[in-house]
Structure formats: structure tokens, C-alpha cells
Amino acid sequence: MISVHVTPILKILKDNFDAESSLYADKLKQNLINFLFHASIKETWQVKYVNKIIDISQEIIRAKPSELEVYKILFDGVHDSNLVKKIKYKEFRDTLISKMGYQDRRSDFYPTYFQKIGIRSCVYCNSQFALVVDCEKFDKKGQRNPESLAEAKFQIDHFLAKSQYPCFSISVFNLYPVCATCNNIKGGLEVNFKLYNEDDNVINKSNYEFALEKGCVADYLTNNFKTETLKITFNDPDKTNPSKLGKNSLNDTFDIKGIYATQIDIVEEIIQKRRIYNASYKKILVESFPELFNHSTLSERTLLGNYHLSEDIHKRPMAKFMQDIDKHIKSIIDNELQK
């Protein structure tokens, strides 16, 4: 629900994965050359398509979003993406994606890479970790080999769908870590949210906001803490009319409001914490535990029970929701309750 800058990611790639990426690129090129010579590619456009990937094999892995847009036009010129995704080309797409090493990278590269750049939760809903437990060792009848081990892997959505653009299946800036639910729902659909921001001068700020209906906190505090008085709202800039579908909106694609309507207990806990941890009590904590509470960032994070800075939203599920609700509650709770 918030973008991240591209420049720091490029530095992480260079500092930590430079040799690895070069090796992948060399292997990618050789795999695709072998694919051309040993596969029964049936149509001329497919040969041209694979050759285009070979031509940019050194660049395609780390191509920035703007560069991917340029390459997108290039590949559309070879064959329209709406035709590439047709069922009759599924075998070609699947084989190409396999030769590009997408599945291999899920095990040997993505886990370390996404940890390094600090994304661990779903970038769409932020309600779950962007992980799936997988086991690929099954026999022909679909029975799992009892000796095979399950493996936790990052779940990836391709911003430019790999059904239409298999050429970008391993391009890191085309990869969005997501939960399995959001990934299954989105499929080849488009959403307006873009994870990567190339402009270092534009501060990453979320355009989405959770809040509580006006007056419901006061009702909760004065009506014996009745849970049903608390009502969560979600502002999605792409859904301007509540009665109409918002084109490519996060809320209408993933029912964000519906997901978080089930989290009233978290709202209650935040209200309780903001009443308990007033200025006087915080002072006592700092004096009693200076080794824990002498750092304001750690202090706020500890009291909230989650990351409290917007740039850390992707590090843990529910961070965006808890930050917004906490901010909202702090702004409306009566001053007397915080003395």
C-alpha cells in the first residue's frame, strides 16, 4: 500500500547480488539459445520473441519499471500480448518461463532478495505474509512423496502478467511479493497501485487510509466498550463512488475493507493502549527501562505492537492498518484520558 524507491534497491542488487545476477544472465542466454535449437518452436514470432530476450539478457533481470515499459513496446511489436496469452500458446509460455529459471529463483534468490529490501508482507492487502508453503514433489497421481520436504517460498505477482509477458517473468521490478489469496484473485487483472518509485525526489506516501467512523470511539468509551459501536472505514482513491466499482482499485479487487472489518479487536487494543500509555506512564517506562525505551522509534514500535513508520509498512502484516488507526485514535481521544 506504499511505494518503495528504486535507487536503494539497485544499490542492494549491486552490493549483494552483482556476481549472482551476472551468472543468472549468462545462464539465461545459454538456456534460451539451447531452447531455440532443441525445441519444436512452431511459429516464426516465437523465434523472434526468444531472440529479443537473448538480445537484452544482461539487462532484463534488473531493468527498471520505465525500461520495462520500453521493452514492453518492443515485445508487443513482435506479437500482441493479448495473443501471447491464448491457450494454444500455453506450452510455449510455460517452457519459456521454465528456461528463464523463474521457479529456480523462487528458491535460491527471492527469499534473500526480498528480505534485503525489507518486503515480507503482501504489498496489496498488507494483512498476510507474502509467503506460501510449497511442495513440488508429487507423483503422477498427485500423491506427495512422504520423503519430500515442504518449503516456504515468496509468493510473487507479476505486475505485467507472465501470461502476457513471459519475457519479464524474472525481472525483479516486475515482481510484487503478495499473499496467496491476493495472487489468486488478481491473476491477470490490473490494479493501479505501483510498488516501485523511480523518482527519488518524490516521497513515498500511501494514498490509502484506514480510519474509524466519526464519533464511534466516543460511543465506544461511553457505552460500556461495546464492540459493535466501532466501525472501520477505508479510503481508496480509485473508488470515489461507494455504490460503483472503482476501476482497478485495491478495495474492489481484494475487498480490503471486508478483510479489515474483521479486525475490531485490534482497534480495541489500540484504544486501550493509548489510554494506558499516557505521557506520565511513558515517563515511568523510560526511567525504569532506559535500555529499552531510550530510543523513540523502538518505544513507539513496542507500544503499538508493530512497525510505526510508514516506510516500514511492508515489513510486517497489519502495519498499515495499525498505524492509521493509531494515528486516528491519538487525534480524537479526549486529552483527559492521556494525562
N, C-alpha and C positions, 0 to 999 in steps of 0.2 A: 504493500500500500504506500510505499515511498520509494523514490528512485535512488540509485547509488551512482556516484561518479565513475566514469570510465578510466580516467587517468591513474588513480591509485591501483585499479585492477591491472592495468597494463604493467605497472611497476612490479606488482606481485608476480605476475606472469614472467616478467624478465628476471627478477631476482630469484625466483624459486623453481620455475619450470622451463627456463630457456632451452637448456640442452634436451630436456624431455620433449618439448614441443617440436624442436628441430628433428628429433628422431621420429616422432609421430608423422611429421610432414614427409620425411623421406620414405617412411614405410607406406604412407598413404599413396604416394606417387607410384611406388613399385606395385602395390596391390592393384591399383587401377589399371596400370599397364598390363599386368597379368590378366586382369578381368577382360580387357579388350581382346587379348589374344586367345584366351581359353574359354570364353563364354559364348554361348549362342545368342548374341545380340541380334535381334530380328529387324530393327528399323534404323535407318540412317541417322535420324535425330538422336538416338540413344548413343551412338558412337561419338557424335559431336558433343553431346552433353557430358560424357565421361572425359573427353579430351579437354573440355573447358575447365573441369575440376583439376585435371592434371596441370594445366597451364598456371593455375593460381594455388597449387597445393601448398606452397610455402606461406601464403598469405591468408588462406581461408580459415584456418583454425583460430587466429587472433584478430580477424577483421572486425573493425568497429561497426556499430549499427549503421552509420552513414555509408560505410564501404559495402556493407551487406546490401543496402538499398541499390547501390550501383551494380553490384553483381546480380542482384535480383532481376534487373532490367536485361542484363546480359543473358541470363538463363531463360528468361521469358522469350527472348529473341530466338533461342534455339527451339523451344517448344513451350506453348502456353501452359501455365501451371495448372489450369483447370482441366487440361487434357492429361497432364502427367499423373494426376491423382485418380484417373479412371481405373476401374477394377482390372481391366485387361493388362495394365502395366504394373500390377502389384508385385509380380515376381521380379521384374526388373528393379523396382524401387527397393524391395526387401534385400535383394542381393547386393545392390549398390551400397545401401546403408551398412550392411554387414561388412563389405570390403573396406568401407571407410573406418570401421572399427568402433562404431558407436557403443555397442554392448560391452566391448573390452574396456573402453574409457570409463564406463559406469562403475567398474570395479577397481581400476588401477589409477584413475586420475581425479574424477569428480569428487570423491569423498574428501581428499586432501585439499583440493582446489576450493571448494565451497566453504570448507572450514577456514581456510586462509582469508577469504574475502568476507567472512562473517555472515553468511546466509545459511540459516539452519531451519527456518520455518517457512511455510508456504507464502510466497510473495503475493498471492491473490487474496486469500481469506485470513491469513495470519492466525488461524485457530488451531493448526496442527503442524507437526514437524514435516519437513519435506523429505520424508523417508518412506520406503516401502520394504518389507521383508520379502525376499525373493528366493526361490529355489528352482533352478532351471534343469535339474537332473531328473527327468521323468522318462518312463519307458513309453512305448507306442500306445499303450492302453491308458496313459495318463496317470499311472501309478508312480508315486515318488519312490526313488531308491532310498531305502532306510539308512544307507551309509552316507548319503549326501547331507551337506550342512546348509541350513538357511543362511542367507546373507542380507544384512541391512544395506540398502543402496539408496542413493538420492533419486527421488522421482523427478523427472525432467519434463517440462513442457517446452515445445519449440514455438517461439513467437511466430516465426514463419514456419507453418506446419510442415513436418517432414514428408507428409503425403503429397504435398505440392512442391516442396523444395528439399528433396533428399540430399541435395548438394550442400545444404547448411546443417546437416544433422550433427556435426561435431564442432560447429562454430560456437565458441564459448559465449559470445554476446547474443547468440540466438537461443541460449539455454536459460530457462527460468525454473529454479527449484520450486516445486509445488507439492501439495499433498495428493494422495491418490484420488481422493474424491474430486477435487478441482480439476485434476488432469483428465479424469474420465468424462466429466461434464463438459469441459471446454472442447476437447477433441480438436477439430479444425476450425472452430468458431474464432472470431476475432474479439478482442477486448481493447479498450482504449488505453488502459494502463501500460506504460512502458517502464521497464525496470532500470534501464541504463541511460544515464545522462552524460552527454559528451561535452557540455558547456560548463567548464569549471567556475565561471562567473555567476551561474545560476544556482542558488542554494536549493538543496533538496528539501522540499516541503511537501507533506502529504496533502492532497486535495480532498481527502476523505475524512469524515469526522463522526465519531460516536458521541452521543450526549444523552441526557435524560429529559423527558418531557417537563416542560415548565411547571414548577410547583410540586412535582411529585416527591422530591426529597423532603420538603417541609411536611407534606402529608404523611410521609413515612415516619418522620420523627415525632409527629403529634398524634398519630393513630396507632399506638402500640406496635410500631415496627411491622406493619402488615406488608408482606412481600408483594402482594398484588397491586400496591399503590405505585410501585416503581416501574416505569416504562422506558425502554431503551429506544433511541432514535439513531438513524444512520444517514448521514448526508453524503450522497453520491452526486458529484457534479454532472454526471451523464444522465441522471434521472431527475429531470426538472419538473415532471408532472407525475405525481404519485399514482394516478389512475392509468398511465400509459407506460408501455415498455420504453426503457431508455436504451437507445441504440448502443450496443457494445459496452453496456455499463457493468461494473463489477457486481452491483446488487442484483440486477436481474439475471445475470449469468450464473451466479453462485448462491443467490439468496443470502447475502451477508447478514441482512437484518434478521432473518429467520434463525441463522446459526447463533447469533449473539443474544437473541431473545431468551435463550435457554440459560443464560449466564447471570441471572439476577443475584445468585448467591455471592458472586464476585463483587457485584455492586454493593451489596450489604457489607461485605468485609471491608471494602474501601471506605465506606461511610464510617464504620466503626473505628477504623484506624485513624481517620482524620479527626475524629472526636477525641480519641485517646491520646494520640501523639501530638499534643499541642506544644506550644513553644516551651512551656515550663518542663514538660516531661522530656522533650528532646534535650534540653539543657542537662537534665539529670543523666540521661543516657550518655551524652558526650563526656560528662565528668566521671561517670562510673566505668565507661568502656572506651577510653581515649584511643586505644589501639584499633578499635573497630569503627568508631564514629567520628574520627578526626578528618575524614575525607567526605566532603559533602555529597559527592556523586555516589559513593558506596552507601552513605547514610540514607539518602533518598531511595536508592535501589532496594536496600534492605527493608525499609519501612513499607514500600509499595509491594514488595514480593515479586518484582520483575524489573527489567531494564526500564529506566525512566527517561532516557534521552531519545529523541525521535530518530537519530541516526542509528540507534541500536534495535529498532523495531524488528529487523529480520533475524535477530539472534535467538529469540525465544517466542514460542506461541503465546498469543493473547497480549503481547506487549503493547500493540497499538490501542487496543480496546481499553486496557487498564490505564494507560497514560491519559487517554482522552477523558475517561470517566473520572479519574483522579483530579485532573485539571478542572473539570466541570464542578465536581463536588467542592473543591477548595474555594471556588469562586462564589458559591452560594450558601455554604454552611454559615450559620449565624456566628458573628465574631465572638459572642459569649461562649460558644462551645469550644473555641480554640484557645481560650485563655488558660 
